[in-house]
Amino acid sequence: MTGIPRLRLSQLLRLAYSDLWRERWIGVAAACVVAATLGPLWTLLGLQRGAIDAVIDRMERDPRMLLVDSEGAAADALAPAWFEEVARWPQVSFVTPKTRDIANAVTLYRPGGTRPVDVTLVPSGVGDPVLGRAEPPTGAAVVLTQAAAQALGAGIGDSLLMQLTRELDGRREAVAVPLRLQSVLPADADGTKSARASLGLLLAILDWRDGVAEPQWSSLDVAPAQPRSYKRFRAYAKSIHVVGALVERLQAQGLAVRWQSAEIASALGMQRNLRAIFALIAVVGIVGAAVSLAALQVANINRKRREFALLKLLGHGRSWLMSIPVMQAGTIALVGAALAYGLYAVARIAIGAWYGQHLLAGGAVVRLSSVDLLGGVLGASIVSGLPALWAGWRMSRLEAADELRDI
């Protein structure tokens, strides 16, 4: 409309913020409502992210938490087809047979090194989470735990000898099998004196000690001529969240298993409970803040009906009239978020100082990401802005003549 003055952006900003400054204590009260809601929510969410989720993540990376181990011998023999089927289950990341104990206990020594060391051989292969980034052993290669490597004084690439003995036809026989140390596991992967080896190596040891075959120690990865069956197994779940489902499937087949049921149930239960508490507090807090801000802003804007009517009479459009309370509400939300972050920072330091050594050694007990912080600011802006937008829309529909009739 020609001749009708239009409020420039700079004038709009000056008008909105001068009015906000004039009634700054009302704005401070509204910002405190935002801070009192957002600060505790950030603290509780940070506790979940820092303490609970960190514990869950640590357990996810710990193969011992993912292990489902057979307890005793299975009533029916487990054929290779059974292991192939289990390996395809969605809950399983790795599964391998376990040979009889006669094949597991061996003596290793390093030529020219220290005294022999008794170790336990554990079958391994592609996908074994205990190996981490190490290549799976094949043939005559082994992966030692750090405890076993230190006892042998051996390093990666060293040659080792595996001493085997047996009683056959009343004669005591012995053989020294050359091995190669392929890798050494970190100390936290396995604290025992053990070695990961290919299943072919353990089967060859079993055959030799049983006297049923004279293995070709240089070709241990060749498939056995006769089909094998096993009584025990070792499986790893893909996540601690599916360990229970994997255990149920195995128990449904009549298999007895061992797993870290108490630790997993405790951690997952704590995570679920904290999420439920956070959701409940978030709903109550957000609803309460929304009602408080809506009542405060609507009442404040209703007191300015004549001012809005005058602006409308001067020719300012609906969008400009609605922008004034929305801009003020956005400023209040930002100030409230800044105050809330201050409360969160104080709570984070206090909780870390009081409980950090007990809850989570070496990590932050309360931790938020930039996405969490931005999400809180956005949520505060929405909760504060929506009632302001509605109130501004009501003011933009005023009849200027009716409001200014008594002037």
C-alpha positions in Angstrom: 0.0 0.0 0.0 1.6 3.2 -1.2 2.2 5.9 1.4 1.9 3.6 4.4 5.1 3.5 6.4 6.9 0.2 6.7 9.0 -0.7 9.7 12.5 -1.5 8.7 14.3 -4.4 10.4 16.6 -2.2 12.4 13.5 -0.3 13.7 11.8 -3.5 14.5 14.8 -4.8 16.5 15.0 -1.5 18.3 11.3 -1.5 19.1 11.3 -5.1 20.3 14.4 -4.9 22.5 13.7 -1.5 23.9 10.3 -2.8 25.1 11.9 -6.0 26.4 14.5 -3.9 28.3 11.8 -1.7 29.7 10.1 -4.7 31.2 13.3 -6.6 31.8 12.3 -8.2 35.1 9.4 -9.9 33.4 11.9 -11.2 30.8 14.3 -12.3 33.6 11.5 -14.2 35.3 10.7 -16.0 32.0 14.4 -16.8 31.4 14.6 -18.3 34.9 11.6 -20.5 34.0 13.6 -21.8 31.0 16.8 -22.3 33.0 15.0 -24.1 35.9 13.6 -26.5 33.3 16.5 -27.0 30.9 19.3 -27.1 33.5 18.1 -30.2 35.4 17.2 -31.9 32.1 20.7 -31.3 30.7 22.3 -32.6 33.9 20.2 -35.8 33.9 20.8 -36.4 30.2 24.5 -35.7 30.7 24.6 -38.2 33.5 23.0 -40.8 31.2 25.5 -40.0 28.4 28.5 -39.8 30.6 28.1 -42.6 33.2 25.4 -45.1 32.1 26.0 -45.0 28.3 29.8 -45.1 28.9 29.4 -48.2 31.0 27.3 -49.8 28.3 29.8 -48.9 25.6 32.6 -50.3 27.6 30.7 -53.5 28.1 29.9 -53.7 24.3 33.7 -53.6 23.6 34.5 -56.2 26.3 34.4 -59.7 24.7 33.8 -61.2 28.2 30.5 -59.5 28.4 29.5 -60.9 25.0 30.6 -64.5 25.6 28.1 -67.3 25.8 30.1 -70.4 26.8 28.9 -74.0 27.0 28.5 -75.4 30.5 29.4 -79.0 30.5 29.1 -81.4 27.5 26.1 -81.3 25.2 23.8 -84.3 25.4 23.9 -84.7 21.6 27.0 -84.2 19.5 27.2 -80.8 17.7 28.0 -81.4 14.0 29.8 -78.8 11.8 26.4 -78.0 10.2 25.2 -76.9 13.6 28.0 -74.4 13.9 27.3 -73.1 10.4 23.7 -72.6 11.3 24.4 -70.8 14.5 27.0 -68.5 12.8 24.1 -67.3 10.6 21.9 -66.3 13.6 21.4 -62.5 13.7 22.6 -62.4 17.3 25.9 -64.1 16.7 29.2 -62.5 15.7 31.4 -65.6 16.2 31.1 -69.2 17.2 33.6 -72.0 17.4 33.8 -75.5 18.7 35.8 -76.3 21.9 37.9 -79.4 21.8 38.5 -81.7 24.7 40.8 -80.5 27.5 43.5 -83.0 26.4 44.1 -80.8 23.3 44.0 -77.5 25.2 46.8 -77.8 27.8 50.2 -77.5 26.2 53.7 -76.3 27.1 55.4 -73.6 25.1 59.1 -72.5 25.2 61.3 -70.3 23.2 64.6 -71.8 21.9 67.3 -70.3 24.0 64.8 -68.5 26.2 63.4 -68.9 29.7 61.9 -72.0 31.2 58.8 -73.6 29.5 55.4 -72.1 30.3 52.2 -74.0 30.5 49.4 -72.3 28.5 45.9 -73.1 27.4 45.2 -73.2 23.7 41.9 -71.6 22.7 40.4 -72.1 19.2 40.0 -68.9 17.3 39.2 -67.7 13.8 37.9 -64.9 11.7 35.5 -62.7 13.7 36.7 -63.6 17.1 36.2 -60.4 19.1 39.0 -61.2 21.5 41.5 -60.8 18.7 40.5 -57.1 18.2 42.5 -55.9 15.2 44.9 -58.8 15.2 44.8 -61.2 12.3 43.3 -64.6 13.1 45.9 -67.3 13.5 46.3 -69.9 10.8 48.4 -73.0 10.5 51.2 -73.1 13.0 50.8 -69.4 14.1 49.5 -68.5 17.5 48.4 -65.2 19.2 49.5 -65.0 22.8 48.1 -63.1 25.7 50.4 -60.5 27.2 50.8 -62.6 30.3 52.0 -65.6 28.3 54.2 -63.5 26.1 55.9 -61.9 29.1 56.4 -65.3 30.8 58.1 -66.6 27.6 60.0 -63.4 27.0 58.8 -63.6 23.4 57.9 -60.9 20.9 55.9 -60.8 17.7 57.6 -62.9 15.0 59.6 -65.1 17.3 59.8 -68.8 16.8 58.3 -71.0 19.6 58.3 -74.7 20.3 55.2 -76.5 21.6 56.1 -79.6 23.6 53.6 -82.4 23.5 53.6 -85.7 25.3 51.4 -88.8 25.2 51.2 -92.4 26.5 50.8 -94.9 23.6 51.0 -98.7 24.0 52.8 -98.3 27.3 55.4 -96.0 25.8 55.8 -92.3 26.7 56.4 -90.2 23.6 57.1 -86.6 23.0 57.2 -84.2 20.1 58.3 -80.6 19.7 56.1 -78.7 17.2 57.5 -75.4 15.8 55.2 -72.4 16.1 55.3 -68.8 15.2 54.2 -65.9 17.4 51.9 -63.9 15.1 50.6 -61.3 17.6 50.2 -60.4 21.3 46.9 -59.4 22.7 46.5 -56.3 24.9 46.6 -56.9 28.7 42.9 -56.1 29.1 41.8 -58.6 26.4 42.7 -61.7 28.4 44.6 -61.8 31.7 45.4 -65.5 31.6 48.3 -67.4 30.2 46.7 -68.6 27.0 47.1 -68.6 23.3 44.7 -68.3 20.4 45.2 -70.9 17.7 43.5 -72.3 14.7 41.0 -75.1 15.2 43.1 -77.2 12.9 46.1 -77.0 15.3 43.9 -78.1 18.3 42.4 -81.0 16.2 45.9 -82.1 15.2 47.0 -82.1 18.9 43.9 -84.1 19.8 44.5 -86.7 17.1 48.2 -87.1 18.0 47.5 -87.5 21.7 44.7 -90.0 21.0 47.0 -91.9 18.7 44.5 -91.9 15.8 46.7 -90.0 13.4 50.2 -88.6 12.9 49.5 -85.0 11.8 51.3 -83.1 9.2 52.3 -80.2 11.4 53.1 -78.1 8.3 49.6 -78.3 6.9 47.3 -77.9 9.8 44.6 -76.0 7.9 43.7 -79.0 5.7 40.2 -80.2 6.5 40.1 -83.5 8.4 39.3 -86.6 6.4 36.6 -87.8 8.8 33.6 -85.6 9.8 34.0 -84.1 13.3 31.5 -83.6 16.0 31.9 -81.6 19.2 30.3 -81.5 22.7 31.2 -77.9 23.6 31.2 -74.5 22.0 32.1 -70.8 22.5 29.9 -68.1 21.0 29.9 -64.3 21.1 26.9 -62.1 20.7 26.9 -59.0 18.5 25.8 -56.8 21.4 25.0 -57.1 25.1 21.4 -56.2 24.1 21.0 -59.5 22.3 22.9 -61.8 24.6 19.7 -62.8 26.4 18.0 -63.7 23.1 21.0 -65.8 22.1 21.0 -67.6 25.4 17.3 -68.3 25.0 17.8 -69.8 21.6 20.6 -72.1 22.8 18.7 -73.1 25.9 15.7 -74.0 23.7 17.9 -76.6 22.1 18.7 -78.1 25.5 22.1 -76.6 25.8 23.4 -75.4 29.2 25.4 -72.1 28.9 27.3 -69.6 31.1 27.1 -65.9 30.5 27.4 -62.6 32.4 23.7 -62.4 33.2 23.9 -60.4 36.5 26.3 -57.7 35.1 24.4 -57.3 31.8 20.9 -57.2 33.5 22.2 -54.6 36.1 23.6 -52.3 33.4 20.7 -52.5 31.0 18.2 -52.1 33.9 20.0 -49.0 35.1 19.9 -47.6 31.6 16.2 -48.3 31.1 15.4 -46.8 34.5 17.4 -43.6 33.9 15.8 -43.2 30.5 12.3 -43.6 32.0 13.1 -41.1 34.8 14.5 -38.6 32.2 11.4 -39.0 30.0 9.0 -38.5 33.0 10.9 -35.4 34.3 11.2 -34.0 30.7 7.5 -34.3 30.1 6.6 -32.8 33.5 9.2 -30.0 33.2 8.4 -29.1 29.6 4.6 -29.0 30.2 5.1 -26.9 33.3 7.5 -24.5 31.6 5.2 -24.2 28.6 2.2 -23.3 30.8 4.2 -20.8 32.8 5.7 -19.1 29.8 2.4 -19.1 27.9 0.6 -17.5 30.9 3.4 -15.0 31.5 3.7 -14.0 27.8 0.0 -13.8 27.0 -0.7 -11.7 30.1 2.2 -9.4 29.2 1.1 -8.9 25.7 -2.5 -8.4 26.6 -1.4 -5.4 28.6 -0.1 -3.9 25.4 -3.3 -4.1 23.3 -3.4 -0.4 22.8 0.3 -0.3 21.7 -0.3 -3.0 19.2 -3.5 -1.3 18.0 -1.6 1.9 17.5 1.1 0.1 15.5 -1.6 -1.5 13.3 -3.2 1.8 12.8 0.1 3.2 11.6 0.0 0.6 8.9 2.3 -2.1 10.1 1.4 -5.5 8.8 0.5 -8.7 10.6 3.9 -10.3 10.1 5.7 -7.4 11.7 3.3 -7.3 14.7 3.8 -11.0 15.2 7.5 -10.7 15.0 7.8 -8.4 18.0 6.8 -11.0 20.7 8.5 -13.8 18.8 11.8 -12.0 18.8 11.5 -11.2 22.5 10.6 -14.9 23.2 13.7 -16.0 21.3 15.9 -13.7 23.3 14.4 -15.0 26.5 15.0 -18.6 25.4 18.6 -17.9 24.6 19.2 -16.1 27.9 17.4 -19.0 29.7 19.6 -21.5 27.9 22.7 -19.7 28.9 21.6 -19.7 32.5 20.7 -23.4 32.2 24.2 -24.2 30.8 25.7 -22.4 33.8 23.6 -24.6 36.2 24.6 -27.7 34.2 28.3 -26.8 34.3 28.2 -26.4 38.1 26.3 -29.7 38.5 28.8 -31.5 36.2 31.8 -30.3 38.2 30.1 -31.1 41.5 29.0 -34.6 40.4 32.4 -35.3 38.9 34.2 -34.2 42.1 31.9 -36.2 44.4 31.3 -39.4 42.5 33.8 -39.5 39.6 36.2 -41.9 41.1 33.5 -44.4 42.1 31.2 -44.2 39.0 33.6 -43.9 36.0 37.3 -43.9 36.4 39.1 -42.1 33.6 36.0 -40.5 32.0 33.5 -37.8 32.5 30.6 -38.7 34.7 28.4 -36.1 33.1 28.8 -35.4 29.4 26.8 -33.8 26.7 27.5 -33.5 23.0 27.0 -30.3 20.9 23.9 -32.0 19.4 22.4 -32.4 22.9 23.1 -28.7 23.7 21.7 -27.4 20.4 18.7 -29.6 20.8 18.0 -28.1 24.3 18.4 -24.6 22.9 16.0 -25.4 20.0 13.5 -27.0 22.4 13.6 -23.9 24.7 13.1 -21.6 21.7 10.1 -23.6 20.5 8.5 -23.8 24.0 9.0 -20.1 24.5 8.2 -19.0 20.9 4.9 -20.8 20.3 2.9 -19.0 22.9 4.5 -15.7 21.8 3.5 -16.5 18.2 0.0 -17.2 19.2 -0.3 -14.1 21.3 1.2 -12.0 18.5 -1.3 -13.5 16.1 -4.1 -12.5 18.4 -2.8 -8.9 18.6 -2.4 -8.7 14.9 -6.2 -9.3 14.5 -7.2 -6.5 16.8 -9.5 -3.8 15.5 -7.5 -0.6 16.1 -10.7 1.5 16.2 -12.1 -0.5 19.1 -9.0 -0.5 21.1 -8.3 3.3 20.7 -11.9 4.5 21.0 -11.4 5.8 24.5 -8.2 7.7 23.8 
